Amino acid sequence: MAPRPTLDQLLHAAVAAVGGTERPGQVEMARAVTAAIEREEHLLVQAGTGTGKSLAYLVPAVAHAFDTGRPAVVATATLALQAQIVDRDMPRVATALEPLLGRRPTYALVKGRRNYVCVNKIEGGFPDEDDGLLSVAAVDASAGRLGQEVVRLRAWASETESGDRDELVPGVPERAWRQVSVSAHECLGSKCPFVAECFVERARAAAKEVDVIVTNHSFMAIDAFEGRQMLPEHDLLVIDEAHELVDRVTATITDELTGAMVKTAAKKTGRLSENTQPLDEAGDLLASALEPMEEGRLLGLPDSVSLALARIRDSARVVQSDLKPTPGQDADGAQQVARAAVEEVHENAERILEERELDVVWLGQDPRRGPVLHVAPMSVAMLVRDKIFSDRTVVLTSATLELGGTFDAVAGTIGLRGEGAPAWRGLDVGSPFDYPKQAIAYVAAHLPPPGRDGASDESLDEIEQLVRAAGGRTLGLFSSTRAAQTAAEVMRARLGDDIPILCQGEDQISTLVRQFARDPRTCLFGTLTLWQGVDVPGSSCQLVIIDRIPFPRPDDPLASARSQAIARMGGNGFMAVSATHAALRLAQGAGRLVRRGDDRGVVAFLDSRMMSARYAGFLQRSLPPFWPTTDKGMVLAALTRLDETAPAPLTVEEPVLRSLTGARTDQDGTEHPRPVAPPPPVADSARSGVTSGHAWTDEQDEELRDAAESGMLLDELVDHFELPEAAIAARADQLGLTLATGQLFD
């Protein structure tokens, strides 16, 4: 029997399959991941953009799955990275490693239940979110836009192989999606009459047989904390975008309660219980108690709120008893929906009343729902230590894990410091990019410090000048939704149709990002979602604008509670919480600019405190080492030159149909991972040719012609086509094209 290939051999094959070159940081990281698995210790790896970190953990993960027969789980924070792994990285890794390992490595994408259409709900097994909407829409699409969206969803549900919402383009509003999906608590589970056809159950069954499972932080956390066993048993967990883990885990176990939620639970119960009136009245009592209160943290519950919560808890408990299914009774969607709603308000009221030592309770105001009671843990460190770091090796990686030259700050938030902490190692493998030559960090030091009343006229003027100089090509990262929307409205009025402005919230993020990447004149403005995970390499993004330092709001209950707790123990609460939060966000936001070795551009900070504040040095050291300046004229001239010499934007991949495992499919449902090498020749094309095992399509030939005409370097085309240099040069020769060679322009 032939010996198992070494890690270096496997990694070399995988890198060759994606048309790349091995980088020292990537090799170092892959070896460190393998060592952590062998030693059964945890690993924190900071890997800068361009390191190729996904291959550095996917190859050892596949090898581990083959050695042990148990799957490896990869959890990411963003849908974009999930799609990259499933659509690009794993298909190529699988094809590259198959000859070495003897069979093709397998993989699956697993998401939460709300991401999939529910067959039972489509077939009428659950009550509508909006009374009668499904039945009305089924016969009368003129019932309004929402009805039309539901009609489209029902038609799509009969055609889709995966039932995955992300496959649907264009997307639909959340209100429409709720008409065809159910939450985990509303699901009938094994009692559902359509369990055999359920997209979720089929996807999870398929995932049990694969080598690598891709999911998200929240799903992974719920599986670990609640013990639902939605993921197969595994002893290797890779957490990518690990800088987001604490926030995602905190969000997963944050609860809320409103008077309207209680009244809705009573309404959903309807005739299923004779005791709904007390629950409905308790909802009114809570709403009345919260109405006169101001927003902010509650250090103790007012008597009126405690009374309302006790009423909710007690009356919900009575209704819960009424909703218990009768033995032998058929599964009932309406009853399950009511049980889920009543159980939620009961548990949340009980938790708030307990006033646990580490829980933070606060009152917020929602424009649509009114006053909302929130409860969240001040720290998730011990929970993460106990539930995530036990019984498995965990590898955490991100471009931003090390702050102030140490991993201690991040390690402390996830339970890896202090008495009883498990063994772990921190490693920074650097970045292959030449940041000072590729990008400028510009601070608009002449602007006044930002106030709390939104963007100033001076900052809006600055945005306009920067965007005009860049010719569009701008990703605007704002500290709030209002700031992004205001800037978008003002820029649309000033720039007209010449430079289109997209704004987060106008469509699904993935759709907006594709539009932005496709048209270099377009700008995309948004908030937190765009600060991380957005990957738009090439000339479509040559300017990133950051409107202000992204500190937590001064009245943020969790941030202030954590800061105060650290101060009580003698620490610096501002630096440990607010400045650390801002540093991570700034590093992530600035990292949107340089995604490849040939990317060029400017990151513009419109907050003069980046130069003047006492904490400015700490924030600056957390950024990639761009070339710094405050010279506005020089920056505008640089952006203008970049616009004038910019190559064509890179090809944008469109959404694809997926199989149950999340792999790409053809219309017939046959699974087809993206080919690596060699794909079959392309038929029926007079210009088709095969070079170095790659069959060139008409579209690729046209791209090659355009690239030659625009003067793109051969080095750039290697990245663009993700093919070896020899294959591109040979095809250019076949077509009679001359390609420029030499070093990338600095």
Sequence and secondary structure as in RCSB ss.txt:
>XXXX:A:sequence
MAPRPTLDQLLHAAVAAVGGTERPGQVEMARAVTAAIEREEHLLVQAGTGTGKSLAYLVPAVAHAFDTGRPAVVA
TATLALQAQIVDRDMPRVATALEPLLGRRPTYALVKGRRNYVCVNKIEGGFPDEDDGLLSVAAVDASAGRLGQEV
VRLRAWASETESGDRDELVPGVPERAWRQVSVSAHECLGSKCPFVAECFVERARAAAKEVDVIVTNHSFMAIDAF
EGRQMLPEHDLLVIDEAHELVDRVTATITDELTGAMVKTAAKKTGRLSENTQPLDEAGDLLASALEPMEEGRLLG
LPDSVSLALARIRDSARVVQSDLKPTPGQDADGAQQVARAAVEEVHENAERILEERELDVVWLGQDPRRGPVLHV
APMSVAMLVRDKIFSDRTVVLTSATLELGGTFDAVAGTIGLRGEGAPAWRGLDVGSPFDYPKQAIAYVAAHLPPP
GRDGASDESLDEIEQLVRAAGGRTLGLFSSTRAAQTAAEVMRARLGDDIPILCQGEDQISTLVRQFARDPRTCLF
GTLTLWQGVDVPGSSCQLVIIDRIPFPRPDDPLASARSQAIARMGGNGFMAVSATHAALRLAQGAGRLVRRGDDR
GVVAFLDSRMMSARYAGFLQRSLPPFWPTTDKGMVLAALTRLDETAPAPLTVEEPVLRSLTGARTDQDGTEHPRP
VAPPPPVADSARSGVTSGHAWTDEQDEELRDAAESGMLLDELVDHFELPEAAIAARADQLGLTLATGQLFD
>XXXX:A:secstr
      HHHHHHHHHHHTT    HHHHHHHHHHHHHHHHT EEEEEE TTS HHHHHHHHHHHHHHHHS  EEEE
ES HHHHHHIIIIIHHHHHHHHHHHHSS   EEE   GGGB  HHHHTT S  SSTTHHHHHHH GGG HHHHHH
HHHHHHHTT SS BGGG SS   HHHHTTT   TTT  GGG TTGGG HHHHHHHHHTT SEEEEEHHHHHHHHH
H    S   SEEEEESGGGHHHHHHHHT EEE HHHHHHHHHHHGGG S HHHHHHHHHHHHHHHTT  SEE SS
  HHHHHHHHHHHHHHHHHHHHTS  TT    HHHHHHHHHHHHHHHHHHHHHH  TTEEEEEEEETTTEEEEEE
EES  HHHHHHHTSSSSEEEEEES   BTTBSHHHHHHTT SSTT   EEEEEEE SS HHHHEEEEE TTS   
 SSS  HHHHHHHHHHHHHHTS EEEE SSHHHHHHHHHHHHHHHTTSS EEETTSS HHHHHHHHHH TT EEE
ESGGGGSS    STT  EEEE S     TT HHHHHHHHHHHHTTS HIIIIIIHHHHHHHHHHHTTS  STT  
EEEEE  THHHHSTTHHHHHHTS   EEE  HHHHHHHHHHHHHH           EE TTS EE TT  B    
 SS     S TT EEETTEEE HHHHHHHHHHHHHT BHHHHHHHHTS HHHHHHHHHHTT   B S    
